[in-house]
Amino acid sequence: MRKLQRVSSSATPYSELGAADIVALIRARELSCVDVVAAANIAIRKLDGPIHAFASETGDPAVERAHELDRLPPQSAAHLPLIGVPVAIKDVFDTAELPTEYGSPIYRGHRPRSDAALVSLLRAAGALIIGKTKTSEFAWMHPSDTRNPLDLERTPGGSSSGSAAAVAARIVPLATGTQTAGSIVRPASYCGVLGFKPTFGVLPLAGVLPTSASLDTAGLFARNVGDLELALTAASAAPAGMAAARASRSLDGAGGPRAAEPLTAPRIGFVRIAWDLLEAAARNAIDDYLGAVAAAGAVIEETELPIAFERLAEAQATIQRAETAWALGREADWHGERVSAELRAYIAEGRAVTREDYLAARRLADEQRWRWQERLGAFDAALAPSTLGVPPLLELGSTGDSLLCRPFTLLGGPALALPGAWTPAGLPIGLQLVGAAHDDRALLGVARWLLARVGERAPQR
């Protein structure tokens, strides 16, 4: 069996391997799961020091699990679509082997009795849980100490700060996240990686810190579309009425079918939301990207949201404020100063939301989801800005503004942070590719086409 550095006849370091690469090499008996977990642990020790992506590491239990996987007969290993893949888990997902602290001192050392459903699904698919990644306090706005691997003086975004940073730093090929406003798409955009918020409910939320029952969505970070497809198939929620911790995947040894790449150039609707609020460098970088996409053969046509962007964003904010107050009010009431002043003020705002305003926001969301679904029928996907500009400096104390992600989270369909727009100084500008509800695989197919023909266009560092 070859060591990790050897792939075919050329040396390939662990940092260059994606999830699908690792699975293929393990199936070919060219790598062992023990080799992979050792390399992942070394990567954490070597790379995480200045980034602070990890809240805790699995250590020996991950090594023991790797030994168990290596002892499986080939016919059993063939049914594990993520065999040997190191995965980092955002610290809002319950884990029995590791503390689950939700980014708060209130829960320091808290050890749940069982894994969250998504963690169970990943384990059942053969993944190696390598550690927990840092999150903003209670998956909200108060930042962790995680830094952006692209520029250590800048935020990686929030709340899935550590997961985005761990994937961008090439410590792990896959990580989990959650999004209620923009907590997957924004940090992925700031860190220059893929961040996928599936259709609401596609990945299970059992055992995840609840902050907004109507909006919370589990998702994934990766560096290539194939890895997202692999993980999505392995960990998608079972149909309603079936066990929450069993994946609705076929046992064909390959993780189920991949999304087909569009046979023809895709038709993409560009939504120029909040254009006057974007930094000038962001507008220029996005226009440059659109020109490259058109030159590659895609059809780009400007479109609009079904109602004013501001109304969708405010409805999302109203729902989130009210539901977060219900979900986290007890922590604010019982623990006072151990909850940040920002979160206490936000909970007070949520408690002030009237029943009439909350229900009006819910009605608007229900109506506009259908209207948006109809509008997307004219396109293979839509493209929109996901951030107002480059990642803010850490000294500003902000994880960035989720404003541009809020409408698409409210509308409930899939959204993918797509690297491709950059400033001349080499900083990422956020783009999100969005699709109709339950067209997740079709959206990933469009992303595959764009990345194959236009690329990430990331500057050399």
Buried (B, 14 or more C-beta within 10 A) or exposed (E): EBEBEBBEEEEBEBBEBBBBBBBBBBBEEBBBBBBBBBBBBEBBEEBBEEBBBBBBBBBEBBBEBBEEBBEBEEEEBBBBBBBBBBBBBBBBBBBBBBBBBBBBEBBEEEEBEEBBBBBBBBBBBBBBBBBBBBBBBBBBBBBBEBBBBBBEEBBBBBBBBBBBBBBBBBBBBBBBBBBBBBBBBBBBBBBBBBBBBBBBBBBBBBBBBBBBEBBBBBBBBBBBBBBBBBBBBBBBBBEEEEEBBBBBBEEEBBBBEBBEBBEEBBBBBBBBBBEEBBBEBBBBBBEBBBEBBBEBEBBBEEBEBBBEBEBBBBBBBBBBBBBBBBBBBEBBEEBEEEBBEEBBEBBEBBEEBEEEBBEEBBEBBEEBBEEBBEBBEEBBBBBBBBBBBBBBEBEEEBBBBBBBBBBBBBBBBBBBBBBBBBBEEBBBBBBBBBBBBBBBBBBBBBBBBBBEBBEBBEEEE
